[in-house]
Amino acid sequence: MDMNEITALLEQHPDIRKRVEELLNIMKGGRHDEILLADDAEERVITATRGMGRDVLQNWADDRSKKASVQLERRVGSAKKNVKKKSIG
């Protein structure tokens, strides 16, 4: 994957972009050099990494759900999704 692909993906997923920026800020020592101890940096990296993991998995699940829906629609052209049943009474 080249930088153009990475940039395009980050533009499509602003939540992931935010997490990457957060990690880069930690690497630089914080926003105003507020990270002074390795323990503080480690805790922030762990928190940011966990958050990124959740975001990545959520994006993956959303993508898989969309793909499955498209595949189902292709297989069953008459399939209706999220249609409320009408009462005859």
BALOTI-133041 format. One record per residue: residue in three letters; residue number from 1; x, y, z of N, C-alpha, C in turn. Coordinates in pm, whole numbers, plus 50000, padded with zeros to 5 digits. Layout:
% residues N
@marvo:ALA&tivo:NUM&n_c1:X&n_c2:Y&n_c3:Z&ca_c1:X&ca_c2:Y&ca_c3:Z&c_c1:X&c_c2:Y&c_c3:Z
...
END
This chain:
% residues 89
@marvo:MET&tivo:1&n_c1:50085&n_c2:49883&n_c3:50000&ca_c1:50000&ca_c2:50000&ca_c3:50000&c_c1:50090&c_c2:50124&c_c3:50000
@marvo:ASP&tivo:2&n_c1:50063&n_c2:50215&n_c3:49908&ca_c1:50145&ca_c2:50337&ca_c3:49902&c_c1:50078&c_c2:50452&c_c3:49978
@marvo:MET&tivo:3&n_c1:50147&n_c2:50564&n_c3:49990&ca_c1:50097&ca_c2:50677&ca_c3:50068&c_c1:49965&c_c2:50731&c_c3:50014
@marvo:ASN&tivo:4&n_c1:49947&n_c2:50730&n_c3:49882&ca_c1:49822&ca_c2:50779&ca_c3:49825&c_c1:49704&c_c2:50694&c_c3:49870
@marvo:GLU&tivo:5&n_c1:49723&n_c2:50563&n_c3:49874&ca_c1:49616&ca_c2:50474&ca_c3:49920&c_c1:49587&c_c2:50496&c_c3:50068
@marvo:ILE&tivo:6&n_c1:49693&n_c2:50512&n_c3:50146&ca_c1:49677&ca_c2:50536&ca_c3:50289&c_c1:49603&c_c2:50667&c_c3:50312
@marvo:THR&tivo:7&n_c1:49643&n_c2:50770&n_c3:50241&ca_c1:49579&ca_c2:50901&ca_c3:50253&c_c1:49431&c_c2:50893&c_c3:50215
@marvo:ALA&tivo:8&n_c1:49401&n_c2:50822&n_c3:50106&ca_c1:49262&ca_c2:50808&ca_c3:50062&c_c1:49179&c_c2:50736&c_c3:50167
@marvo:LEU&tivo:9&n_c1:49234&n_c2:50629&n_c3:50225&ca_c1:49161&ca_c2:50556&ca_c3:50329&c_c1:49139&c_c2:50641&c_c3:50453
@marvo:LEU&tivo:10&n_c1:49239&n_c2:50718&n_c3:50492&ca_c1:49223&ca_c2:50805&ca_c3:50608&c_c1:49119&c_c2:50913&c_c3:50584
@marvo:GLU&tivo:11&n_c1:49108&n_c2:50960&n_c3:50460&ca_c1:49006&ca_c2:51059&ca_c3:50427&c_c1:48867&c_c2:50997&c_c3:50431
@marvo:GLN&tivo:12&n_c1:48857&n_c2:50869&n_c3:50396&ca_c1:48727&ca_c2:50800&ca_c3:50399&c_c1:48686&c_c2:50763&c_c3:50542
@marvo:HIS&tivo:13&n_c1:48783&n_c2:50753&n_c3:50631&ca_c1:48756&ca_c2:50711&ca_c3:50769&c_c1:48815&c_c2:50812&c_c3:50867
@marvo:PRO&tivo:14&n_c1:48745&n_c2:50923&n_c3:50890&ca_c1:48799&ca_c2:51027&ca_c3:50978&c_c1:48821&c_c2:50982&c_c3:51122
@marvo:ASP&tivo:15&n_c1:48745&n_c2:50881&n_c3:51168&ca_c1:48766&ca_c2:50831&ca_c3:51303&c_c1:48903&c_c2:50765&c_c3:51316
@marvo:ILE&tivo:16&n_c1:48945&n_c2:50692&n_c3:51215&ca_c1:49078&ca_c2:50628&ca_c3:51216&c_c1:49186&c_c2:50735&c_c3:51202
@marvo:ARG&tivo:17&n_c1:49160&n_c2:50834&n_c3:51117&ca_c1:49257&ca_c2:50943&ca_c3:51100&c_c1:49283&c_c2:51013&c_c3:51234
@marvo:LYS&tivo:18&n_c1:49176&n_c2:51036&n_c3:51310&ca_c1:49190&ca_c2:51100&ca_c3:51440&c_c1:49279&c_c2:51017&c_c3:51532
@marvo:ARG&tivo:19&n_c1:49260&n_c2:50885&n_c3:51529&ca_c1:49341&ca_c2:50796&ca_c3:51615&c_c1:49488&c_c2:50798&c_c3:51573
@marvo:VAL&tivo:20&n_c1:49513&n_c2:50799&n_c3:51442&ca_c1:49652&ca_c2:50804&ca_c3:51394&c_c1:49717&c_c2:50935&c_c3:51437
@marvo:GLU&tivo:21&n_c1:49643&n_c2:51045&n_c3:51423&ca_c1:49696&ca_c2:51174&ca_c3:51467&c_c1:49726&c_c2:51173&c_c3:51616
@marvo:GLU&tivo:22&n_c1:49638&n_c2:51110&n_c3:51692&ca_c1:49658&ca_c2:51100&ca_c3:51837&c_c1:49788&c_c2:51025&c_c3:51869
@marvo:LEU&tivo:23&n_c1:49811&n_c2:50912&n_c3:51800&ca_c1:49935&ca_c2:50836&ca_c3:51822&c_c1:50058&c_c2:50916&c_c3:51782
@marvo:LEU&tivo:24&n_c1:50048&n_c2:50989&n_c3:51672&ca_c1:50162&ca_c2:51070&ca_c3:51629&c_c1:50191&c_c2:51183&c_c3:51728
@marvo:ASN&tivo:25&n_c1:50085&n_c2:51241&n_c3:51785&ca_c1:50106&ca_c2:51344&ca_c3:51888&c_c1:50174&c_c2:51286&c_c3:52011
@marvo:ILE&tivo:26&n_c1:50136&n_c2:51165&n_c3:52049&ca_c1:50202&ca_c2:51100&ca_c3:52162&c_c1:50349&c_c2:51078&c_c3:52131
@marvo:MET&tivo:27&n_c1:50377&n_c2:51033&n_c3:52009&ca_c1:50515&ca_c2:51007&ca_c3:51968&c_c1:50599&c_c2:51135&c_c3:51977
@marvo:LYS&tivo:28&n_c1:50536&n_c2:51249&n_c3:51943&ca_c1:50608&ca_c2:51376&ca_c3:51947&c_c1:50623&c_c2:51430&c_c3:52089
@marvo:GLY&tivo:29&n_c1:50558&n_c2:51365&n_c3:52186&ca_c1:50572&ca_c2:51409&ca_c3:52325&c_c1:50450&c_c2:51480&c_c3:52376
@marvo:GLY&tivo:30&n_c1:50342&n_c2:51474&n_c3:52307&ca_c1:50220&ca_c2:51541&ca_c3:52351&c_c1:50202&c_c2:51672&c_c3:52279
@marvo:ARG&tivo:31&n_c1:50090&n_c2:51734&n_c3:52306&ca_c1:50058&ca_c2:51858&ca_c3:52235&c_c1:50151&c_c2:51972&c_c3:52273
@marvo:HIS&tivo:32&n_c1:50184&n_c2:51983&n_c3:52398&ca_c1:50274&ca_c2:52089&ca_c3:52443&c_c1:50382&c_c2:52029&c_c3:52533
@marvo:ASP&tivo:33&n_c1:50437&n_c2:51915&n_c3:52487&ca_c1:50537&ca_c2:51843&ca_c3:52564&c_c1:50489&c_c2:51810&c_c3:52705
@marvo:GLU&tivo:34&n_c1:50358&n_c2:51778&n_c3:52717&ca_c1:50304&ca_c2:51749&ca_c3:52850&c_c1:50334&c_c2:51608&c_c3:52897
@marvo:ILE&tivo:35&n_c1:50377&n_c2:51520&n_c3:52805&ca_c1:50409&ca_c2:51383&ca_c3:52845&c_c1:50556&c_c2:51380&c_c3:52887
@marvo:LEU&tivo:36&n_c1:50577&n_c2:51362&n_c3:53016&ca_c1:50713&ca_c2:51366&ca_c3:53067&c_c1:50765&c_c2:51229&c_c3:53106
@marvo:LEU&tivo:37&n_c1:50675&n_c2:51137&n_c3:53141&ca_c1:50716&ca_c2:51006&ca_c3:53188&c_c1:50678&c_c2:50899&c_c3:53087
@marvo:ALA&tivo:38&n_c1:50760&n_c2:50796&n_c3:53080&ca_c1:50733&ca_c2:50684&ca_c3:52990&c_c1:50602&c_c2:50615&c_c3:53028
@marvo:ASP&tivo:39&n_c1:50572&n_c2:50608&n_c3:53157&ca_c1:50446&ca_c2:50547&ca_c3:53201&c_c1:50325&c_c2:50622&c_c3:53145
@marvo:ASP&tivo:40&n_c1:50334&n_c2:50754&n_c3:53143&ca_c1:50224&ca_c2:50835&ca_c3:53088&c_c1:50209&c_c2:50811&c_c3:52938
@marvo:ALA&tivo:41&n_c1:50322&n_c2:50807&n_c3:52869&ca_c1:50318&ca_c2:50782&ca_c3:52725&c_c1:50261&c_c2:50643&c_c3:52696
@marvo:GLU&tivo:42&n_c1:50305&n_c2:50545&n_c3:52774&ca_c1:50257&ca_c2:50408&ca_c3:52755&c_c1:50105&c_c2:50400&c_c3:52775
@marvo:GLU&tivo:43&n_c1:50055&n_c2:50462&n_c3:52879&ca_c1:49911&ca_c2:50459&ca_c3:52906&c_c1:49832&c_c2:50524&c_c3:52793
@marvo:ARG&tivo:44&n_c1:49882&n_c2:50635&n_c3:52742&ca_c1:49813&ca_c2:50702&ca_c3:52632&c_c1:49816&c_c2:50619&c_c3:52504
@marvo:VAL&tivo:45&n_c1:49929&n_c2:50554&n_c3:52478&ca_c1:49939&ca_c2:50467&ca_c3:52359&c_c1:49841&c_c2:50351&c_c3:52371
@marvo:ILE&tivo:46&n_c1:49834&n_c2:50290&n_c3:52488&ca_c1:49743&ca_c2:50177&ca_c3:52509&c_c1:49598&c_c2:50222&c_c3:52487
@marvo:THR&tivo:47&n_c1:49561&n_c2:50334&n_c3:52545&ca_c1:49425&ca_c2:50385&ca_c3:52530&c_c1:49395&c_c2:50417&c_c3:52384
@marvo:ALA&tivo:48&n_c1:49487&n_c2:50485&n_c3:52317&ca_c1:49466&ca_c2:50521&ca_c3:52177&c_c1:49459&c_c2:50398&c_c3:52087
@marvo:THR&tivo:49&n_c1:49543&n_c2:50299&n_c3:52115&ca_c1:49546&ca_c2:50177&ca_c3:52034&c_c1:49417&c_c2:50097&c_c3:52052
@marvo:ARG&tivo:50&n_c1:49369&n_c2:50088&n_c3:52173&ca_c1:49242&ca_c2:50019&ca_c3:52198&c_c1:49128&c_c2:50089&c_c3:52125
@marvo:GLY&tivo:51&n_c1:49128&n_c2:50221&n_c3:52132&ca_c1:49024&ca_c2:50297&ca_c3:52062&c_c1:49031&c_c2:50276&c_c3:51912
@marvo:MET&tivo:52&n_c1:49153&n_c2:50275&n_c3:51858&ca_c1:49169&ca_c2:50252&ca_c3:51715&c_c1:49122&c_c2:50112&c_c3:51678
@marvo:GLY&tivo:53&n_c1:49153&n_c2:50015&n_c3:51762&ca_c1:49108&ca_c2:49878&ca_c3:51736&c_c1:48957&c_c2:49869&c_c3:51729
@marvo:ARG&tivo:54&n_c1:48889&n_c2:49935&n_c3:51823&ca_c1:48742&ca_c2:49937&ca_c3:51821&c_c1:48690&c_c2:50002&c_c3:51693
@marvo:ASP&tivo:55&n_c1:48750&n_c2:50116&n_c3:51655&ca_c1:48707&ca_c2:50186&ca_c3:51535&c_c1:48729&c_c2:50102&c_c3:51409
@marvo:VAL&tivo:56&n_c1:48845&n_c2:50037&n_c3:51401&ca_c1:48876&ca_c2:49953&ca_c3:51286&c_c1:48776&c_c2:49838&c_c3:51276
@marvo:LEU&tivo:57&n_c1:48750&n_c2:49771&n_c3:51386&ca_c1:48656&ca_c2:49659&ca_c3:51385&c_c1:48515&c_c2:49705&c_c3:51352
@marvo:GLN&tivo:58&n_c1:48475&n_c2:49822&n_c3:51400&ca_c1:48342&ca_c2:49874&ca_c3:51367&c_c1:48332&c_c2:49905&c_c3:51218
@marvo:ASN&tivo:59&n_c1:48435&n_c2:49967&n_c3:51162&ca_c1:48435&ca_c2:49995&ca_c3:51018&c_c1:48433&c_c2:49866&c_c3:50938
@marvo:TRP&tivo:60&n_c1:48508&n_c2:49767&n_c3:50983&ca_c1:48510&ca_c2:49637&ca_c3:50914&c_c1:48371&c_c2:49574&c_c3:50917
@marvo:ALA&tivo:61&n_c1:48308&n_c2:49574&n_c3:51034&ca_c1:48175&ca_c2:49514&ca_c3:51047&c_c1:48073&c_c2:49587&c_c3:50961
@marvo:ASP&tivo:62&n_c1:48079&n_c2:49719&n_c3:50958&ca_c1:47987&ca_c2:49796&ca_c3:50874&c_c1:48006&c_c2:49761&c_c3:50727
@marvo:ASP&tivo:63&n_c1:48131&n_c2:49750&n_c3:50685&ca_c1:48162&ca_c2:49717&ca_c3:50545&c_c1:48111&c_c2:49577&c_c3:50510
@marvo:ARG&tivo:64&n_c1:48136&n_c2:49481&n_c3:50599&ca_c1:48090&ca_c2:49343&ca_c3:50575&c_c1:47937&c_c2:49338&c_c3:50568
@marvo:SER&tivo:65&n_c1:47872&n_c2:49413&n_c3:50652&ca_c1:47726&ca_c2:49415&ca_c3:50653&c_c1:47671&c_c2:49470&c_c3:50521
@marvo:LYS&tivo:66&n_c1:47732&n_c2:49578&n_c3:50473&ca_c1:47690&ca_c2:49636&ca_c3:50345&c_c1:47712&c_c2:49538&c_c3:50230
@marvo:LYS&tivo:67&n_c1:47828&n_c2:49472&n_c3:50230&ca_c1:47858&ca_c2:49375&ca_c3:50124&c_c1:47761&c_c2:49258&c_c3:50128
@marvo:ALA&tivo:68&n_c1:47730&n_c2:49209&n_c3:50247&ca_c1:47636&ca_c2:49097&ca_c3:50260&c_c1:47498&c_c2:49137&c_c3:50211
@marvo:SER&tivo:69&n_c1:47457&n_c2:49259&n_c3:50241&ca_c1:47327&ca_c2:49308&ca_c3:50197&c_c1:47320&c_c2:49316&c_c3:50045
@marvo:VAL&tivo:70&n_c1:47427&n_c2:49365&n_c3:49984&ca_c1:47433&ca_c2:49375&ca_c3:49837&c_c1:47429&c_c2:49235&c_c3:49776
@marvo:GLN&tivo:71&n_c1:47504&n_c2:49142&n_c3:49832&ca_c1:47504&ca_c2:49005&ca_c3:49780&c_c1:47367&c_c2:48942&c_c3:49791
@marvo:LEU&tivo:72&n_c1:47299&n_c2:48964&n_c3:49902&ca_c1:47166&ca_c2:48908&ca_c3:49920&c_c1:47068&c_c2:48968&c_c3:49819
@marvo:GLU&tivo:73&n_c1:47077&n_c2:49096&n_c3:49796&ca_c1:46989&ca_c2:49161&ca_c3:49699&c_c1:47013&c_c2:49107&c_c3:49559
@marvo:ARG&tivo:74&n_c1:47138&n_c2:49078&n_c3:49527&ca_c1:47169&ca_c2:49021&ca_c3:49395&c_c1:47109&c_c2:48881&c_c3:49380
@marvo:ARG&tivo:75&n_c1:47118&n_c2:48802&n_c3:49488&ca_c1:47067&ca_c2:48664&ca_c3:49482&c_c1:46915&c_c2:48659&c_c3:49481
@marvo:VAL&tivo:76&n_c1:46855&n_c2:48743&n_c3:49560&ca_c1:46710&ca_c2:48743&ca_c3:49572&c_c1:46660&c_c2:48883&c_c3:49536
@marvo:GLY&tivo:77&n_c1:46632&n_c2:48901&n_c3:49410&ca_c1:46593&ca_c2:49033&ca_c3:49362&c_c1:46467&c_c2:49085&c_c3:49426
@marvo:SER&tivo:78&n_c1:46380&n_c2:48995&n_c3:49470&ca_c1:46254&ca_c2:49039&ca_c3:49528&c_c1:46263&c_c2:49060&c_c3:49680
@marvo:ALA&tivo:79&n_c1:46380&n_c2:49039&n_c3:49737&ca_c1:46395&ca_c2:49055&ca_c3:49882&c_c1:46375&c_c2:49201&c_c3:49920
@marvo:LYS&tivo:80&n_c1:46299&n_c2:49222&n_c3:50025&ca_c1:46276&ca_c2:49356&ca_c3:50075&c_c1:46339&c_c2:49366&c_c3:50213
@marvo:LYS&tivo:81&n_c1:46401&n_c2:49476&n_c3:50239&ca_c1:46465&ca_c2:49491&ca_c3:50369&c_c1:46395&c_c2:49601&c_c3:50449
@marvo:ASN&tivo:82&n_c1:46384&n_c2:49577&n_c3:50577&ca_c1:46326&ca_c2:49673&ca_c3:50671&c_c1:46188&c_c2:49722&c_c3:50628
@marvo:VAL&tivo:83&n_c1:46102&n_c2:49631&n_c3:50586&ca_c1:45967&ca_c2:49667&ca_c3:50547&c_c1:45873&c_c2:49624&c_c3:50658
@marvo:LYS&tivo:84&n_c1:45794&n_c2:49717&n_c3:50705&ca_c1:45700&ca_c2:49687&ca_c3:50811&c_c1:45580&c_c2:49613&c_c3:50753
@marvo:LYS&tivo:85&n_c1:45539&n_c2:49508&n_c3:50821&ca_c1:45423&ca_c2:49431&ca_c3:50776&c_c1:45296&c_c2:49514&c_c3:50797
@marvo:LYS&tivo:86&n_c1:45206&n_c2:49503&n_c3:50702&ca_c1:45080&ca_c2:49576&ca_c3:50712&c_c1:44974&c_c2:49484&c_c3:50772
@marvo:SER&tivo:87&n_c1:44901&n_c2:49536&n_c3:50864&ca_c1:44794&ca_c2:49460&ca_c3:50929&c_c1:44671&c_c2:49456&c_c3:50839
@marvo:ILE&tivo:88&n_c1:44605&n_c2:49344&n_c3:50835&ca_c1:44483&ca_c2:49334&ca_c3:50755&c_c1:44360&c_c2:49356&c_c3:50841
@marvo:GLY&tivo:89&n_c1:44380&n_c2:49385&n_c3:50967&ca_c1:44269&ca_c2:49398&ca_c3:51059&c_c1:44242&c_c2:49534&c_c3:51098
END
